[in-house]
Amino acid sequence: MFDILHTHADFLVINKHPNVSVHKDDGDTMLLQEVAKTTGDQQLYLIHRLDKMTSGILLLGRNAKAASLLSQQFADRNVEKFYLALGSKKPKKKQGLVSGDMERSRRSSWKLLNSQHNPAITQFFSLGSEPGERLFLCKPHSGKTHQIRVALKSVGSAIIGDPIYNAGSESDRGYLHAFALRFHYLDNTYDVICDPRDNPILGRKWNNENTSQGIDSWLTPWELSWPKINK
């Protein structure tokens, strides 16, 4: 269900496994309660969220004050987030920016609009992966529901195994992973990496040769030359 990546007196960083809900739904076990059983915390606080499909880095507060300070970092967009994804086709562009408002579409899905009132903003790089697949490194500058999943579908490379945005794609999981996080807390900067190749639960495709070589080139994603954008 999870692995603990970093323990601090005021917060925890965990690796959430794929297909685990952050919230209790459909009879699922409550993730935070399970983590608290392991760490001995009376209560844990959710700082941000990941989709059920998405694996990787999740930050949890260990007290209300820390949770408030860290949540404000996310609200102020002072946290750098990086995701890995495997797309099912060659994208319309190899790197760039996807920006637009999002609204609910059919059933559980969202769609990207051309308007820019309160846009979901995602930068991305991509590299060739296995035949017919593409490896993406995504840097979202906002925190909208399904943001990266919709962004990659919009550039013609919906995520492999995504049951909503790539319904015909069958795989051992939906290939979206919260890969890296950089945040500040009490005058310290924390850089956390969760390499999906380290744990077979996170999916077999990350270890394919071309994909693995691509991940190697992105192991310090905050040092890459991300174009500046006007927020």
C-alpha positions as CSV (number, residue, x, y, z in Angstrom):
1,M,0.0,0.0,0.0
2,F,2.9,2.4,0.8
3,D,6.6,2.8,1.7
4,I,8.0,5.4,4.0
5,L,10.6,7.5,2.1
6,H,11.5,10.2,4.7
7,T,10.6,10.7,8.4
8,H,10.7,14.2,10.0
9,A,9.4,15.2,13.4
10,D,6.7,17.3,11.6
11,F,6.0,15.4,8.4
12,L,6.3,12.1,6.5
13,V,7.0,11.5,2.9
14,I,5.6,8.2,1.6
15,N,5.5,6.4,-1.7
16,K,1.9,5.6,-2.4
17,H,1.5,2.4,-4.4
18,P,-0.7,2.4,-7.6
19,N,-4.4,1.8,-7.2
20,V,-4.5,2.8,-3.6
21,S,-7.0,5.6,-2.7
22,V,-5.9,8.6,-0.7
23,H,-9.5,8.8,0.6
24,K,-11.7,6.0,1.7
25,D,-14.0,5.0,-1.1
26,D,-15.5,1.8,-2.4
27,G,-14.7,0.1,0.8
28,D,-11.0,0.8,0.5
29,T,-8.8,1.0,3.6
30,M,-8.1,4.5,4.7
31,L,-4.5,5.2,3.7
32,L,-3.6,7.7,6.4
33,Q,-4.9,5.3,9.1
34,E,-2.7,2.6,7.8
35,V,0.4,4.9,7.7
36,A,-0.4,6.0,11.3
37,K,-0.5,2.4,12.5
38,T,3.1,2.0,11.2
39,T,4.5,5.3,12.5
40,G,2.6,5.5,15.8
41,D,1.0,8.9,15.0
42,Q,-2.3,9.7,16.6
43,Q,-3.4,11.6,13.5
44,L,-1.9,12.4,10.1
45,Y,-2.9,15.3,7.8
46,L,-3.1,15.1,4.0
47,I,-1.1,18.0,2.5
48,H,-1.9,17.3,-1.2
49,R,-3.5,14.5,-3.2
50,L,-2.7,11.8,-5.8
51,D,-5.2,10.0,-8.0
52,K,-5.9,6.4,-7.1
53,M,-4.1,5.3,-10.3
54,T,-1.1,7.5,-9.6
55,S,1.8,6.2,-7.5
56,G,4.7,8.0,-5.8
57,I,5.5,10.8,-3.5
58,L,2.8,11.9,-1.0
59,L,3.6,14.4,1.8
60,L,1.7,14.0,5.1
61,G,1.7,16.4,8.1
62,R,2.3,15.0,11.6
63,N,0.6,17.9,13.4
64,A,-1.8,20.6,12.5
65,K,0.7,23.5,12.5
66,A,3.1,21.7,10.1
67,A,0.2,20.7,7.9
68,S,-1.0,24.3,7.7
69,L,2.5,25.6,6.8
70,L,3.1,22.9,4.2
71,S,-0.4,23.2,2.7
72,Q,0.2,26.9,2.2
73,Q,3.4,26.1,0.3
74,F,1.3,24.1,-2.2
75,A,-1.4,26.8,-2.3
76,D,1.2,29.5,-3.1
77,R,2.7,27.2,-5.8
78,N,6.1,27.2,-4.1
79,V,6.5,23.5,-4.3
80,E,8.2,21.9,-7.3
81,K,6.5,18.7,-8.4
82,F,7.7,16.3,-11.1
83,Y,5.9,13.3,-12.5
84,L,6.9,10.5,-14.8
85,A,4.4,9.1,-17.3
86,L,4.4,6.6,-20.2
87,G,2.3,7.7,-23.1
88,S,0.8,5.4,-25.7
89,K,1.7,7.3,-28.9
90,K,4.1,9.8,-30.3
91,P,3.0,13.2,-29.1
92,K,2.1,16.2,-31.3
93,K,5.2,18.0,-29.8
94,K,8.2,16.5,-27.9
95,Q,8.3,19.1,-25.2
96,G,6.4,22.3,-24.3
97,L,3.5,23.7,-22.3
98,V,-0.1,22.7,-22.0
99,S,-2.3,25.4,-20.5
100,G,-6.1,25.8,-20.3
101,D,-9.1,25.8,-18.1
102,M,-10.5,22.4,-17.2
103,E,-14.2,21.4,-16.8
104,R,-16.0,18.2,-16.0
105,S,-16.8,16.0,-19.0
106,R,-18.5,12.6,-19.2
107,R,-18.6,10.3,-16.1
108,S,-15.4,10.7,-14.2
109,S,-13.4,12.6,-16.8
110,W,-12.3,16.1,-17.3
111,K,-11.6,18.0,-20.5
112,L,-9.2,20.9,-21.4
113,L,-10.6,24.1,-22.7
114,N,-9.0,26.9,-24.8
115,S,-9.9,29.6,-22.2
116,Q,-7.3,30.8,-19.7
117,H,-9.3,32.1,-16.7
118,N,-7.8,29.7,-14.1
119,P,-5.8,27.4,-16.2
120,A,-4.2,24.1,-15.5
121,I,-0.5,24.6,-16.5
122,T,1.8,21.7,-17.3
123,Q,5.3,21.8,-18.7
124,F,6.8,18.6,-20.1
125,F,9.8,17.0,-21.7
126,S,9.6,13.6,-23.5
127,L,12.0,11.0,-24.8
128,G,11.6,7.9,-27.0
129,S,10.7,4.8,-25.0
130,E,9.8,1.3,-26.2
131,P,8.3,1.0,-29.7
132,G,5.0,2.9,-29.8
133,E,5.5,4.4,-26.3
134,R,6.8,7.7,-25.1
135,L,8.4,8.6,-21.7
136,F,7.3,12.0,-20.2
137,L,8.6,14.1,-17.4
138,C,5.9,16.6,-16.4
139,K,6.1,19.6,-14.2
140,P,2.7,20.9,-13.2
141,H,2.4,24.5,-12.0
142,S,-1.1,24.0,-10.7
143,G,-2.9,21.2,-8.9
144,K,-6.0,20.4,-10.9
145,T,-7.8,17.1,-10.8
146,H,-6.5,14.7,-13.6
147,Q,-4.3,17.6,-14.8
148,I,-1.4,15.6,-16.3
149,R,-3.7,12.8,-17.6
150,V,-5.7,15.4,-19.5
151,A,-2.6,17.3,-20.7
152,L,-1.0,14.2,-22.2
153,K,-4.2,13.1,-23.9
154,S,-4.4,16.6,-25.4
155,V,-1.0,16.3,-27.0
156,G,-2.0,12.9,-28.5
157,S,-0.2,10.6,-26.1
158,A,-2.7,9.4,-23.4
159,I,-1.2,7.5,-20.5
160,I,-0.7,3.7,-20.9
161,G,-3.2,1.8,-18.8
162,D,-5.3,4.9,-17.9
163,P,-8.8,3.5,-17.5
164,I,-10.5,6.9,-18.1
165,Y,-8.5,8.7,-20.8
166,N,-7.1,5.7,-22.6
167,A,-9.8,3.0,-22.2
168,G,-8.5,0.7,-24.9
169,S,-5.0,0.5,-23.3
170,E,-4.4,-2.6,-21.2
171,S,-1.4,-2.8,-18.8
172,D,-0.4,-3.8,-15.3
173,R,-1.2,-0.3,-14.1
174,G,-1.8,3.3,-15.3
175,Y,1.7,4.7,-15.8
176,L,1.7,8.0,-13.9
177,H,4.1,8.4,-11.0
178,A,4.9,11.3,-8.6
179,F,8.6,11.1,-9.1
180,A,10.2,14.1,-7.3
181,L,9.3,16.9,-4.9
182,R,11.2,20.0,-3.8
183,F,9.7,22.0,-0.9
184,H,10.8,24.3,1.9
185,Y,10.1,23.9,5.6
186,L,11.4,26.0,8.4
187,D,14.3,27.5,6.4
188,N,15.4,24.1,5.0
189,T,14.9,22.8,1.5
190,Y,14.0,19.1,1.0
191,D,14.5,17.3,-2.3
192,V,12.9,13.9,-2.5
193,I,13.1,11.4,-5.4
194,C,11.1,8.2,-5.7
195,D,12.5,6.1,-8.5
196,P,9.8,3.8,-9.8
197,R,12.4,1.3,-11.0
198,D,13.3,0.4,-7.3
199,N,10.0,-1.4,-6.6
200,P,8.3,-4.0,-8.8
201,I,4.9,-3.0,-7.3
202,L,5.3,0.3,-9.2
203,G,5.1,-1.4,-12.7
204,R,7.3,-3.4,-14.9
205,K,7.5,-1.0,-17.8
206,W,9.8,1.5,-16.0
207,N,12.6,-1.0,-16.2
208,N,12.5,-1.4,-19.9
209,E,15.9,-0.4,-21.3
210,N,15.0,2.8,-23.2
211,T,12.6,3.9,-20.5
212,S,15.2,3.3,-17.8
213,Q,17.9,5.3,-19.7
214,G,15.5,8.2,-20.0
215,I,14.8,8.1,-16.2
216,D,18.5,8.1,-15.6
217,S,18.8,11.4,-17.5
218,W,16.2,13.1,-15.3
219,L,17.3,12.1,-11.8
220,T,17.7,15.7,-10.7
221,P,14.7,17.2,-12.5
222,W,14.9,20.6,-10.7
223,E,18.3,21.2,-12.5
224,L,16.9,20.7,-16.0
225,S,16.5,23.8,-18.2
226,W,12.8,24.3,-17.8
227,P,11.7,27.4,-19.9
228,K,10.4,30.2,-17.8
229,I,6.6,30.8,-18.0
230,N,4.4,33.6,-17.0
231,K,2.1,32.5,-14.2
